[in-house]
Every structure is written in C-alpha cells, then in structure tokens.
C-alpha cells in the first residue's frame, strides 16, 4: 500500500477553542530547529469540500494551495 506523508497542526486559542490543520509535513527528524524560525504564515479561505473526498484528493488540494502561496511570495 502506498502511503502519504501528512502532518496535523493543532492551534489552541486563548479562549479555549482549537483548530486542527492538515498538510504536507513541515517538521522532519532532520530539520535544523536552530535555523527554522517562522517567517510567514498564510491562512487560506474556508472551503466547502465534498464529504466523499479522499485523502489523496485532499492532499492534492493542499499541494495546489501551497504552490499558489509560493508563487505569490517570490
């Protein structure tokens, strides 16, 4: 079976609410944590997705979003 690398990021707000974000991995075992300071954060619009969306289709949408963000940052 083919696997996909995904990473969940949980963000907790001061008011107690939490959000979980799914995407391609940002942190790896070999990541240099001393040289990995956050420079920018982007939030996409909230999108309605079909409830029968597969994980592969979701990850393709995530990749498209990342490519769009990268294209506007240069």
OpenMM code with the backbone's topology and positions (N, CA, C; nanometers):
from openmm import Vec3, app, unit

residues = "UNK UNK UNK UNK UNK UNK UNK UNK UNK UNK UNK UNK UNK UNK UNK UNK UNK UNK UNK UNK UNK UNK UNK UNK UNK UNK UNK UNK UNK UNK UNK UNK UNK UNK UNK UNK UNK UNK UNK UNK UNK UNK UNK UNK UNK UNK UNK UNK UNK UNK UNK UNK UNK UNK UNK UNK UNK UNK UNK UNK UNK UNK UNK UNK UNK UNK UNK UNK UNK UNK UNK UNK UNK UNK".split()
positions = [
    Vec3(0.0837, -0.1162, 0.0000),
    Vec3(0.0000, 0.0000, 0.0000),
    Vec3(0.0891, 0.1238, 0.0000),
    Vec3(0.0555, 0.2202, -0.0857),
    Vec3(0.1293, 0.3458, -0.0920),
    Vec3(0.0861, 0.4356, 0.0237),
    Vec3(0.1810, 0.5046, 0.0827),
    Vec3(0.1491, 0.5930, 0.1940),
    Vec3(0.1693, 0.7390, 0.1531),
    Vec3(0.1037, 0.8288, 0.2241),
    Vec3(0.1192, 0.9725, 0.2055),
    Vec3(0.1710, 1.0324, 0.3344),
    Vec3(0.2680, 1.1219, 0.3248),
    Vec3(0.3165, 1.1927, 0.4427),
    Vec3(0.2228, 1.3091, 0.4717),
    Vec3(0.1635, 1.3113, 0.5902),
    Vec3(0.0806, 1.4232, 0.6309),
    Vec3(0.1212, 1.4654, 0.7711),
    Vec3(0.0883, 1.5872, 0.8043),
    Vec3(0.1172, 1.6375, 0.9374),
    Vec3(-0.0049, 1.7144, 0.9855),
    Vec3(-0.0439, 1.6915, 1.1095),
    Vec3(-0.1527, 1.7651, 1.1708),
    Vec3(-0.0934, 1.8720, 1.2608),
    Vec3(-0.1463, 1.9915, 1.2520),
    Vec3(-0.1033, 2.1008, 1.3382),
    Vec3(-0.2248, 2.1462, 1.4171),
    Vec3(-0.2154, 2.1407, 1.5479),
    Vec3(-0.3245, 2.1849, 1.6345),
    Vec3(-0.2899, 2.3214, 1.6906),
    Vec3(-0.3817, 2.4155, 1.6746),
    Vec3(-0.3620, 2.5502, 1.7258),
    Vec3(-0.4673, 2.5757, 1.8320),
    Vec3(-0.4226, 2.6133, 1.9510),
    Vec3(-0.5143, 2.6450, 2.0607),
    Vec3(-0.5200, 2.7949, 2.0824),
    Vec3(-0.6407, 2.8493, 2.0895),
    Vec3(-0.6587, 2.9918, 2.1145),
    Vec3(-0.6749, 3.0176, 2.2639),
    Vec3(-0.6514, 3.1403, 2.3043),
    Vec3(-0.6632, 3.1758, 2.4451),
    Vec3(-0.8040, 3.1522, 2.4989),
    Vec3(-0.9052, 3.1592, 2.4108),
    Vec3(-1.0432, 3.1402, 2.4554),
    Vec3(-1.0811, 2.9931, 2.4682),
    Vec3(-0.9852, 2.9030, 2.4473),
    Vec3(-1.0095, 2.7603, 2.4639),
    Vec3(-1.0465, 2.6872, 2.3365),
    Vec3(-1.0768, 2.7585, 2.2293),
    Vec3(-1.1104, 2.6927, 2.1027),
    Vec3(-0.9839, 2.6392, 2.0373),
    Vec3(-1.0001, 2.5307, 1.9609),
    Vec3(-0.8867, 2.4695, 1.8925),
    Vec3(-0.9213, 2.4463, 1.7466),
    Vec3(-0.8197, 2.4473, 1.6636),
    Vec3(-0.8333, 2.4115, 1.5241),
    Vec3(-0.7248, 2.3131, 1.4881),
    Vec3(-0.7559, 2.2209, 1.3996),
    Vec3(-0.6580, 2.1233, 1.3525),
    Vec3(-0.6422, 2.1440, 1.2024),
    Vec3(-0.5180, 2.1573, 1.1590),
    Vec3(-0.4876, 2.1798, 1.0193),
    Vec3(-0.4092, 2.0599, 0.9668),
    Vec3(-0.4397, 2.0185, 0.8461),
    Vec3(-0.3734, 1.9032, 0.7852),
    Vec3(-0.2952, 1.9516, 0.6639),
    Vec3(-0.1775, 1.8957, 0.6453),
    Vec3(-0.0983, 1.9343, 0.5297),
    Vec3(0.0252, 1.8492, 0.5146),
    Vec3(0.1058, 1.8880, 0.4191),
    Vec3(0.2301, 1.8165, 0.3984),
    Vec3(0.3248, 1.8505, 0.5133),
    Vec3(0.4132, 1.7614, 0.5512),
    Vec3(0.4978, 1.7825, 0.6686),
    Vec3(0.5815, 1.9088, 0.6601),
    Vec3(0.5888, 1.9763, 0.7720),
    Vec3(0.6721, 2.0951, 0.7849),
    Vec3(0.7976, 2.0641, 0.8656),
    Vec3(0.7835, 1.9757, 0.9628),
    Vec3(0.8937, 1.9391, 1.0515),
    Vec3(0.9324, 1.7936, 1.0260),
    Vec3(1.0596, 1.7692, 1.0069),
    Vec3(1.1124, 1.6348, 0.9870),
    Vec3(1.2153, 1.6051, 1.0960),
    Vec3(1.2532, 1.4807, 1.1099),
    Vec3(1.3555, 1.4437, 1.2083),
    Vec3(1.4869, 1.5162, 1.1808),
    Vec3(1.5173, 1.5408, 1.0541),
    Vec3(1.6445, 1.6037, 1.0179),
    Vec3(1.6353, 1.7569, 1.0113),
    Vec3(1.5220, 1.8161, 1.0497),
    Vec3(1.5057, 1.9612, 1.0454),
    Vec3(1.5960, 2.0280, 1.1480),
    Vec3(1.6685, 2.1283, 1.1043),
    Vec3(1.7554, 2.2051, 1.1931),
    Vec3(1.6692, 2.3053, 1.2691),
    Vec3(1.6346, 2.2739, 1.3936),
    Vec3(1.5435, 2.3566, 1.4705),
    Vec3(1.6044, 2.4918, 1.5061),
    Vec3(1.7368, 2.5026, 1.5078),
    Vec3(1.8011, 2.6305, 1.5367),
    Vec3(1.7932, 2.7261, 1.4182),
    Vec3(1.7671, 2.6723, 1.3013),
    Vec3(1.7640, 2.7521, 1.1793),
    Vec3(1.6258, 2.7487, 1.1145),
    Vec3(1.5211, 2.7326, 1.1937),
    Vec3(1.3856, 2.7146, 1.1401),
    Vec3(1.2865, 2.8139, 1.1996),
    Vec3(1.3251, 2.9388, 1.2056),
    Vec3(1.2382, 3.0412, 1.2614),
    Vec3(1.1235, 3.0700, 1.1649),
    Vec3(1.0023, 3.0863, 1.2163),
    Vec3(0.8854, 3.1161, 1.1331),
    Vec3(0.9009, 3.2566, 1.0761),
    Vec3(0.8837, 3.2676, 0.9449),
    Vec3(0.8945, 3.3965, 0.8784),
    Vec3(0.7580, 3.4480, 0.8345),
    Vec3(0.6720, 3.3591, 0.7825),
    Vec3(0.5402, 3.3980, 0.7337),
    Vec3(0.4396, 3.2891, 0.7659),
    Vec3(0.3148, 3.3277, 0.7822),
    Vec3(0.2047, 3.2320, 0.7977),
    Vec3(0.0912, 3.2780, 0.7075),
    Vec3(0.0364, 3.1856, 0.6292),
    Vec3(-0.0769, 3.2151, 0.5421),
    Vec3(-0.1941, 3.1292, 0.5834),
    Vec3(-0.3120, 3.1863, 0.5783),
    Vec3(-0.4352, 3.1114, 0.6008),
    Vec3(-0.5167, 3.1179, 0.4726),
    Vec3(-0.5607, 3.0044, 0.4248),
    Vec3(-0.6478, 3.0027, 0.3077),
    Vec3(-0.7892, 3.0396, 0.3514),
    Vec3(-0.8732, 3.0641, 0.2541),
    Vec3(-1.0145, 3.0822, 0.2841),
    Vec3(-1.0720, 2.9487, 0.3283),
    Vec3(-1.1804, 2.9529, 0.4033),
    Vec3(-1.2505, 2.8293, 0.4397),
    Vec3(-1.3186, 2.7775, 0.3134),
    Vec3(-1.2963, 2.6508, 0.2824),
    Vec3(-1.3522, 2.5929, 0.1609),
    Vec3(-1.4468, 2.4798, 0.1960),
    Vec3(-1.5583, 2.4733, 0.1241),
    Vec3(-1.6503, 2.3613, 0.1404),
    Vec3(-1.6040, 2.2491, 0.0488),
    Vec3(-1.5865, 2.1309, 0.1064),
    Vec3(-1.5387, 2.0161, 0.0307),
    Vec3(-1.6427, 1.9057, 0.0369),
    Vec3(-1.6503, 1.8242, -0.0681),
    Vec3(-1.7442, 1.7120, -0.0649),
    Vec3(-1.7096, 1.6143, 0.0472),
    Vec3(-1.8115, 1.5569, 0.1099),
    Vec3(-1.7846, 1.4671, 0.2226),
    Vec3(-1.7277, 1.3329, 0.1788),
    Vec3(-1.7267, 1.3050, 0.0482),
    Vec3(-1.6684, 1.1792, -0.0013),
    Vec3(-1.5279, 1.2005, -0.0590),
    Vec3(-1.4667, 1.3159, -0.0282),
    Vec3(-1.3328, 1.3466, -0.0754),
    Vec3(-1.2334, 1.2475, -0.0156),
    Vec3(-1.1471, 1.1924, -0.0987),
    Vec3(-1.0457, 1.1002, -0.0486),
    Vec3(-0.9272, 1.1787, 0.0070),
    Vec3(-0.8452, 1.1117, 0.0867),
    Vec3(-0.7264, 1.1750, 0.1418),
    Vec3(-0.6326, 1.2199, 0.0303),
    Vec3(-0.6198, 1.1385, -0.0728),
    Vec3(-0.5345, 1.1744, -0.1869),
    Vec3(-0.5846, 1.3025, -0.2519),
    Vec3(-0.7156, 1.3150, -0.2728),
    Vec3(-0.7711, 1.4359, -0.3327),
    Vec3(-0.7499, 1.5570, -0.2410),
    Vec3(-0.7655, 1.5362, -0.1107),
    Vec3(-0.7425, 1.6440, -0.0152),
    Vec3(-0.5974, 1.6917, -0.0217),
    Vec3(-0.5034, 1.5984, -0.0257),
    Vec3(-0.3630, 1.6352, -0.0309),
    Vec3(-0.3285, 1.7064, -0.1622),
    Vec3(-0.3954, 1.6694, -0.2716),
    Vec3(-0.3737, 1.7400, -0.3981),
    Vec3(-0.4208, 1.8843, -0.3870),
    Vec3(-0.5332, 1.9065, -0.3188),
    Vec3(-0.5812, 2.0431, -0.2962),
    Vec3(-0.4838, 2.1218, -0.2091),
    Vec3(-0.4278, 2.0552, -0.1076),
    Vec3(-0.3294, 2.1203, -0.0209),
    Vec3(-0.2069, 2.1597, -0.1032),
    Vec3(-0.1586, 2.0701, -0.1889),
    Vec3(-0.0418, 2.0989, -0.2723),
    Vec3(-0.0686, 2.2177, -0.3642),
    Vec3(-0.1884, 2.2230, -0.4219),
    Vec3(-0.2239, 2.3354, -0.5095),
    Vec3(-0.2214, 2.4659, -0.4318),
    Vec3(-0.2705, 2.4640, -0.3089),
    Vec3(-0.2707, 2.5836, -0.2258),
    Vec3(-0.1280, 2.6269, -0.1938),
    Vec3(-0.0416, 2.5308, -0.1601),
    Vec3(0.0971, 2.5632, -0.1306),
    Vec3(0.1670, 2.6211, -0.2518),
    Vec3(0.1415, 2.5668, -0.3685),
    Vec3(0.2035, 2.6187, -0.4908),
    Vec3(0.1559, 2.7604, -0.5179),
    Vec3(0.0286, 2.7884, -0.4956),
    Vec3(-0.0257, 2.9224, -0.5181),
    Vec3(0.0384, 3.0220, -0.4217),
    Vec3(0.0559, 2.9827, -0.2953),
    Vec3(0.1187, 3.0721, -0.1962),
    Vec3(0.2637, 3.0985, -0.2345),
    Vec3(0.3354, 2.9959, -0.2745),
    Vec3(0.4757, 3.0110, -0.3120),
    Vec3(0.4928, 3.1018, -0.4322),
    Vec3(0.3977, 3.0966, -0.5236),
    Vec3(0.4066, 3.1779, -0.6444),
    Vec3(0.3878, 3.3263, -0.6129),
    Vec3(0.3118, 3.3589, -0.5099),
    Vec3(0.2859, 3.4987, -0.4792),
    Vec3(0.3901, 3.5590, -0.3860),
    Vec3(0.4746, 3.4769, -0.3267),
    Vec3(0.5692, 3.5250, -0.2275),
    Vec3(0.6998, 3.5725, -0.2902),
    Vec3(0.7356, 3.5203, -0.4034),
    Vec3(0.8661, 3.5496, -0.4643),
    Vec3(0.8794, 3.6884, -0.5028),
] * unit.nanometer
topology = app.Topology()
chain = topology.addChain("A")
for resn in residues:
    res = topology.addResidue(resn, chain)
    for name in ("N", "CA", "C"):
        topology.addAtom(name, app.Element.getBySymbol(name[0]), res)
